[in-house]
Amino acid sequence: MKLNSVIFHTGRLSEIRDFYEGTLNLPTGTYVKENQTVPDFSDSYVNYYLEGGLLCFESEATRTDIGTIVFSVKDFSGFRSRIEKAGIKILGGNADYFKIKDPEGRSLIIEPLR
């Protein structure tokens, strides 16, 4: 079995996009529509295609899904340094991982890619 995607609902899509695209530097996905490659986001959702699956945030004013997302990154120390410079509070960890929160309180665990 292979994980295809994870979808979270959010009432703050703009802030979520700023955090995941700006702070974490995740690129938005793309797809082909009428023989044209187009960005995979709108005013109501955004899709991030990551190695191994899709991370989606859908706008929904009445609920916010909270969970934990684990990211494995190639340049662990460089990524941590960039997060600290962005003013994101490190909430724990050690040499093998660290924790942060996104704007809606989801826990993110960042670990080195092995």
N, CA and C atoms as an extended XYZ file, in Angstrom:
342
Properties=species:S:1:pos:R:3:atomname:S:1:resname:S:1:resid:I:1 pbc="F F F"
N         0.832       -1.168        0.000 N   MET     1
C         0.000        0.000        0.000 CA  MET     1
C         0.885        1.243        0.000 C   MET     1
N         0.464        2.240       -0.739 N   LYS     2
C         1.202        3.497       -0.831 CA  LYS     2
C         0.269        4.638       -0.460 C   LYS     2
N         0.752        5.544        0.383 N   LEU     3
C        -0.041        6.705        0.736 CA  LEU     3
C        -0.149        7.621       -0.472 C   LEU     3
N        -1.368        7.992       -0.812 N   ASN     4
C        -1.595        8.887       -1.933 CA  ASN     4
C        -1.615       10.335       -1.488 C   ASN     4
N        -2.429       10.642       -0.460 N   SER     5
C        -2.545       12.024       -0.049 CA  SER     5
C        -3.097       12.150        1.362 C   SER     5
N        -2.863       13.322        1.937 N   VAL     6
C        -3.427       13.706        3.223 CA  VAL     6
C        -4.066       15.068        3.010 C   VAL     6
N        -5.319       15.206        3.470 N   ILE     7
C        -6.056       16.453        3.298 CA  ILE     7
C        -6.408       17.008        4.672 C   ILE     7
N        -6.078       18.273        4.882 N   PHE     8
C        -6.470       18.985        6.094 CA  PHE     8
C        -7.428       20.100        5.695 C   PHE     8
N        -8.411       20.360        6.532 N   HIS     9
C        -9.325       21.472        6.321 CA  HIS     9
C        -8.845       22.650        7.153 C   HIS     9
N        -9.013       23.840        6.612 N   THR    10
C        -8.499       25.044        7.252 CA  THR    10
C        -9.432       26.223        7.031 C   THR    10
N        -9.512       27.068        8.011 N   GLY    11
C       -10.231       28.329        7.868 CA  GLY    11
C        -9.304       29.479        7.548 C   GLY    11
N        -8.011       29.181        7.393 N   ARG    12
C        -6.998       30.230        7.190 CA  ARG    12
C        -6.058       29.850        6.043 C   ARG    12
N        -6.621       29.596        4.887 N   LEU    13
C        -5.830       29.107        3.754 CA  LEU    13
C        -4.690       30.054        3.375 C   LEU    13
N        -4.922       31.337        3.401 N   SER    14
C        -3.876       32.293        3.031 CA  SER    14
C        -2.673       32.197        3.969 C   SER    14
N        -2.921       32.139        5.281 N   GLU    15
C        -1.821       31.993        6.246 CA  GLU    15
C        -1.109       30.654        6.090 C   GLU    15
N        -1.883       29.617        5.841 N   ILE    16
C        -1.299       28.285        5.639 CA  ILE    16
C        -0.385       28.311        4.426 C   ILE    16
N        -0.826       28.926        3.335 N   ARG    17
C         0.015       29.012        2.133 CA  ARG    17
C         1.272       29.821        2.411 C   ARG    17
N         1.158       30.935        3.118 N   ASP    18
C         2.336       31.733        3.455 CA  ASP    18
C         3.353       30.902        4.237 C   ASP    18
N         2.866       30.118        5.195 N   PHE    19
C         3.750       29.310        6.024 CA  PHE    19
C         4.398       28.176        5.222 C   PHE    19
N         3.588       27.373        4.539 N   TYR    20
C         4.134       26.199        3.854 CA  TYR    20
C         4.953       26.574        2.615 C   TYR    20
N         4.546       27.597        1.903 N   GLU    21
C         5.298       28.010        0.715 CA  GLU    21
C         6.430       28.972        1.076 C   GLU    21
N         6.149       29.935        1.935 N   GLY    22
C         7.150       30.936        2.290 CA  GLY    22
C         8.165       30.427        3.287 C   GLY    22
N         7.696       29.965        4.444 N   THR    23
C         8.609       29.543        5.503 CA  THR    23
C         9.240       28.182        5.221 C   THR    23
N         8.411       27.204        4.845 N   LEU    24
C         8.946       25.858        4.598 CA  LEU    24
C         9.445       25.659        3.168 C   LEU    24
N         9.118       26.586        2.284 N   ASN    25
C         9.582       26.554        0.901 CA  ASN    25
C         9.034       25.357        0.109 C   ASN    25
N         7.801       24.941        0.389 N   LEU    26
C         7.184       23.860       -0.386 CA  LEU    26
C         6.630       24.424       -1.691 C   LEU    26
N         6.937       23.793       -2.800 N   PRO    27
C         6.368       24.260       -4.066 CA  PRO    27
C         4.949       23.731       -4.243 C   PRO    27
N         4.060       24.568       -4.790 N   THR    28
C         2.723       24.075       -5.102 CA  THR    28
C         2.817       23.085       -6.251 C   THR    28
N         1.847       22.191       -6.296 N   GLY    29
C         1.814       21.196       -7.355 CA  GLY    29
C         1.323       21.789       -8.660 C   GLY    29
N         1.373       20.975       -9.686 N   THR    30
C         0.838       21.342      -10.991 CA  THR    30
C         0.085       20.136      -11.550 C   THR    30
N        -0.751       20.397      -12.537 N   TYR    31
C        -1.413       19.322      -13.262 CA  TYR    31
C        -1.664       19.793      -14.687 C   TYR    31
N        -2.033       18.868      -15.554 N   VAL    32
C        -2.260       19.191      -16.961 CA  VAL    32
C        -3.750       19.348      -17.200 C   VAL    32
N        -4.113       20.505      -17.771 N   LYS    33
C        -5.504       20.805      -18.115 CA  LYS    33
C        -5.518       21.353      -19.532 C   LYS    33
N        -6.225       20.676      -20.420 N   GLU    34
C        -6.312       21.088      -21.817 CA  GLU    34
C        -4.925       21.280      -22.419 C   GLU    34
N        -4.055       20.310      -22.192 N   ASN    35
C        -2.682       20.283      -22.715 CA  ASN    35
C        -1.793       21.392      -22.176 C   ASN    35
N        -2.199       22.028      -21.086 N   GLN    36
C        -1.394       23.067      -20.453 CA  GLN    36
C        -1.103       22.652      -19.012 C   GLN    36
N         0.121       22.885      -18.563 N   THR    37
C         0.454       22.651      -17.160 CA  THR    37
C         0.037       23.873      -16.368 C   THR    37
N        -0.807       23.639      -15.361 N   VAL    38
C        -1.337       24.742      -14.560 CA  VAL    38
C        -1.064       24.480      -13.079 C   VAL    38
N        -0.989       25.542      -12.262 N   PRO    39
C        -0.765       25.361      -10.827 CA  PRO    39
C        -1.958       24.660      -10.175 C   PRO    39
N        -1.672       23.833       -9.189 N   ASP    40
C        -2.714       23.054       -8.519 CA  ASP    40
C        -3.136       23.729       -7.217 C   ASP    40
N        -3.724       24.920       -7.347 N   PHE    41
C        -4.284       25.645       -6.206 CA  PHE    41
C        -5.339       26.606       -6.712 C   PHE    41
N        -6.179       27.047       -5.793 N   SER    42
C        -7.195       28.052       -6.097 CA  SER    42
C        -7.488       28.817       -4.815 C   SER    42
N        -8.559       29.579       -4.805 N   ASP    43
C        -8.959       30.284       -3.592 CA  ASP    43
C        -9.484       29.331       -2.522 C   ASP    43
N        -9.749       28.076       -2.903 N   SER    44
C       -10.351       27.137       -1.952 CA  SER    44
C        -9.458       25.953       -1.573 C   SER    44
N        -8.294       25.805       -2.185 N   TYR    45
C        -7.406       24.691       -1.843 CA  TYR    45
C        -5.995       24.960       -2.345 C   TYR    45
N        -5.059       24.160       -1.833 N   VAL    46
C        -3.697       24.135       -2.362 CA  VAL    46
C        -3.168       22.707       -2.209 C   VAL    46
N        -2.471       22.246       -3.229 N   ASN    47
C        -1.847       20.926       -3.197 CA  ASN    47
C        -0.332       21.065       -3.284 C   ASN    47
N         0.350       20.354       -2.400 N   TYR    48
C         1.809       20.280       -2.418 CA  TYR    48
C         2.185       18.839       -2.732 C   TYR    48
N         2.881       18.621       -3.843 N   TYR    49
C         3.319       17.283       -4.214 CA  TYR    49
C         4.697       17.051       -3.622 C   TYR    49
N         4.773       16.083       -2.736 N   LEU    50
C         6.013       15.753       -2.051 CA  LEU    50
C         6.419       14.349       -2.451 C   LEU    50
N         7.668       14.018       -2.236 N   GLU    51
C         8.101       12.655       -2.517 CA  GLU    51
C         7.278       11.708       -1.666 C   GLU    51
N         6.498       10.856       -2.294 N   GLY    52
C         5.712        9.878       -1.560 CA  GLY    52
C         4.259       10.232       -1.364 C   GLY    52
N         3.810       11.411       -1.769 N   GLY    53
C         2.398       11.712       -1.601 CA  GLY    53
C         2.062       13.174       -1.768 C   GLY    53
N         0.818       13.455       -1.549 N   LEU    54
C         0.257       14.784       -1.729 CA  LEU    54
C        -0.199       15.316       -0.377 C   LEU    54
N         0.146       16.558       -0.086 N   LEU    55
C        -0.349       17.256        1.098 CA  LEU    55
C        -1.278       18.349        0.605 C   LEU    55
N        -2.541       18.279        1.033 N   CYS    56
C        -3.551       19.223        0.554 CA  CYS    56
C        -4.175       19.954        1.728 C   CYS    56
N        -4.446       21.230        1.520 N   PHE    57
C        -5.224       22.023        2.461 CA  PHE    57
C        -6.437       22.553        1.708 C   PHE    57
N        -7.630       22.275        2.251 N   GLU    58
C        -8.871       22.745        1.654 CA  GLU    58
C        -9.517       23.764        2.591 C   GLU    58
N        -9.995       24.847        2.018 N   SER    59
C       -10.634       25.891        2.798 CA  SER    59
C       -12.014       25.437        3.244 C   SER    59
N       -12.228       25.524        4.550 N   GLU    60
C       -13.542       25.221        5.111 CA  GLU    60
C       -13.686       26.044        6.388 C   GLU    60
N       -14.619       26.964        6.385 N   ALA    61
C       -14.752       27.916        7.488 CA  ALA    61
C       -15.200       27.272        8.793 C   ALA    61
N       -15.874       26.137        8.729 N   THR    62
C       -16.478       25.586        9.939 CA  THR    62
C       -15.625       24.557       10.670 C   THR    62
N       -14.491       24.149       10.108 N   ARG    63
C       -13.657       23.188       10.835 CA  ARG    63
C       -12.198       23.305       10.415 C   ARG    63
N       -11.346       22.963       11.354 N   THR    64
C        -9.912       22.899       11.111 CA  THR    64
C        -9.437       21.549       11.616 C   THR    64
N        -8.791       20.782       10.749 N   ASP    65
C        -8.237       19.492       11.144 CA  ASP    65
C        -6.845       19.718       11.724 C   ASP    65
N        -6.603       19.129       12.878 N   ILE    66
C        -5.304       19.228       13.523 CA  ILE    66
C        -4.677       17.835       13.529 C   ILE    66
N        -3.418       17.765       13.303 N   GLY    67
C        -2.694       16.504       13.313 CA  GLY    67
C        -1.210       16.780       13.383 C   GLY    67
N        -0.441       15.773       13.098 N   THR    68
C         1.012       15.896       13.060 CA  THR    68
C         1.498       15.500       11.679 C   THR    68
N         2.384       16.314       11.125 N   ILE    69
C         2.991       16.034        9.826 CA  ILE    69
C         4.480       15.839       10.063 C   ILE    69
N         5.045       14.790        9.502 N   VAL    70
C         6.479       14.527        9.633 CA  VAL    70
C         7.129       14.747        8.275 C   VAL    70
N         8.125       15.628        8.249 N   PHE    71
C         8.891       15.899        7.035 CA  PHE    71
C        10.315       15.394        7.229 C   PHE    71
N        10.864       14.749        6.210 N   SER    72
C        12.279       14.381        6.187 CA  SER    72
C        12.955       15.304        5.182 C   SER    72
N        14.017       15.984        5.610 N   VAL    73
C        14.669       16.975        4.760 CA  VAL    73
C        16.129       16.601        4.518 C   VAL    73
N        16.620       16.950        3.327 N   LYS    74
C        17.998       16.617        2.948 CA  LYS    74
C        19.018       17.394        3.776 C   LYS    74
N        18.859       18.709        3.861 N   ASP    75
C        19.804       19.557        4.593 CA  ASP    75
C        19.197       19.913        5.944 C   ASP    75
N        19.256       18.974        6.875 N   PHE    76
C        18.601       19.118        8.174 CA  PHE    76
C        19.085       20.357        8.928 C   PHE    76
N        20.396       20.525        9.061 N   SER    77
C        20.919       21.666        9.829 CA  SER    77
C        20.621       22.991        9.118 C   SER    77
N        20.711       23.013        7.796 N   GLY    78
C        20.390       24.221        7.047 CA  GLY    78
C        18.919       24.577        7.154 C   GLY    78
N        18.069       23.552        7.126 N   PHE    79
C        16.634       23.772        7.253 CA  PHE    79
C        16.312       24.328        8.643 C   PHE    79
N        16.905       23.732        9.673 N   ARG    80
C        16.670       24.215       11.042 CA  ARG    80
C        17.130       25.665       11.182 C   ARG    80
N        18.268       25.981       10.636 N   SER    81
C        18.787       27.343       10.701 CA  SER    81
C        17.823       28.320       10.023 C   SER    81
N        17.290       27.946        8.864 N   ARG    82
C        16.350       28.810        8.133 CA  ARG    82
C        15.074       29.021        8.947 C   ARG    82
N        14.586       27.958        9.602 N   ILE    83
C        13.387       28.053       10.438 CA  ILE    83
C        13.628       29.006       11.608 C   ILE    83
N        14.786       28.864       12.255 N   GLU    84
C        15.104       29.743       13.386 CA  GLU    84
C        15.224       31.196       12.940 C   GLU    84
N        15.852       31.434       11.781 N   LYS    85
C        15.990       32.799       11.263 CA  LYS    85
C        14.639       33.403       10.903 C   LYS    85
N        13.673       32.547       10.547 N   ALA    86
C        12.322       33.024       10.216 CA  ALA    86
C        11.508       33.342       11.468 C   ALA    86
N        12.095       33.079       12.647 N   GLY    87
C        11.411       33.382       13.895 CA  GLY    87
C        10.428       32.320       14.352 C   GLY    87
N        10.508       31.136       13.765 N   ILE    88
C         9.632       30.033       14.163 CA  ILE    88
C        10.213       29.382       15.414 C   ILE    88
N         9.401       29.241       16.442 N   LYS    89
C         9.857       28.677       17.708 CA  LYS    89
C        10.063       27.161       17.585 C   LYS    89
N        11.253       26.695       17.975 N   ILE    90
C        11.548       25.265       18.044 CA  ILE    90
C        10.978       24.759       19.371 C   ILE    90
N        10.133       23.742       19.315 N   LEU    91
C         9.397       23.288       20.491 CA  LEU    91
C         9.973       22.037       21.139 C   LEU    91
N        11.099       21.599       20.693 N   GLY    92
C        11.725       20.413       21.274 CA  GLY    92
C        12.460       19.650       20.204 C   GLY    92
N        13.155       18.634       20.653 N   GLY    93
C        13.891       17.806       19.722 CA  GLY    93
C        15.300       17.547       20.200 C   GLY    93
N        16.100       17.016       19.291 N   ASN    94
C        17.499       16.723       19.580 CA  ASN    94
C        18.252       16.713       18.254 C   ASN    94
N        19.353       16.007       18.171 N   ALA    95
C        20.145       15.980       16.934 CA  ALA    95
C        19.426       15.243       15.804 C   ALA    95
N        18.394       14.458       16.147 N   ASP    96
C        17.706       13.644       15.147 CA  ASP    96
C        16.379       14.216       14.661 C   ASP    96
N        15.843       15.218       15.333 N   TYR    97
C        14.578       15.812       14.914 CA  TYR    97
C        14.331       17.108       15.698 C   TYR    97
N        13.389       17.909       15.205 N   PHE    98
C        12.874       19.025       15.989 CA  PHE    98
C        11.409       19.225       15.647 C   PHE    98
N        10.697       19.914       16.544 N   LYS    99
C         9.266       20.141       16.377 CA  LYS    99
C         8.980       21.632       16.254 C   LYS    99
N         8.004       21.937       15.394 N   ILE   100
C         7.480       23.290       15.261 CA  ILE   100
C         5.965       23.175       15.099 C   ILE   100
N         5.293       24.303       15.035 N   LYS   101
C         3.843       24.334       14.799 CA  LYS   101
C         3.547       25.221       13.600 C   LYS   101
N         2.502       24.856       12.837 N   ASP   102
C         2.067       25.734       11.755 CA  ASP   102
C         1.097       26.769       12.331 C   ASP   102
N         0.619       27.725       11.525 N   PRO   103
C        -0.223       28.795       12.060 CA  PRO   103
C        -1.512       28.330       12.738 C   PRO   103
N        -1.982       27.131       12.444 N   GLU   104
C        -3.208       26.643       13.065 CA  GLU   104
C        -2.948       25.658       14.199 C   GLU   104
N        -1.684       25.442       14.539 N   GLY   105
C        -1.360       24.589       15.671 CA  GLY   105
C        -1.047       23.143       15.343 C   GLY   105
N        -0.987       22.793       14.054 N   ARG   106
C        -0.575       21.434       13.707 CA  ARG   106
C         0.889       21.252       14.078 C   ARG   106
N         1.216       20.095       14.631 N   SER   107
C         2.619       19.796       14.948 CA  SER   107
C         3.327       19.338       13.686 C   SER   107
N         4.534       19.840       13.499 N   LEU   108
C         5.393       19.392       12.424 CA  LEU   108
C         6.669       18.862       13.047 C   LEU   108
N         7.014       17.656       12.682 N   ILE   109
C         8.272       17.060       13.113 CA  ILE   109
C         9.194       17.057       11.897 C   ILE   109
N        10.356       17.631       12.072 N   ILE   110
C        11.338       17.718       10.993 CA  ILE   110
C        12.501       16.798       11.350 C   ILE   110
N        12.826       15.900       10.449 N   GLU   111
C        13.926       14.971       10.676 CA  GLU   111
C        14.809       14.900        9.448 C   GLU   111
N        16.060       14.440        9.612 N   PRO   112
C        16.928       14.319        8.452 CA  PRO   112
C        16.469       13.202        7.532 C   PRO   112
N        16.626       13.422        6.250 N   LEU   113
C        16.338       12.372        5.269 CA  LEU   113
C        17.445       11.335        5.339 C   LEU   113
N        17.086       10.116        5.529 N   ARG   114
C        18.078        9.029        5.651 CA  ARG   114
C        18.037        8.130        4.446 C   ARG   114
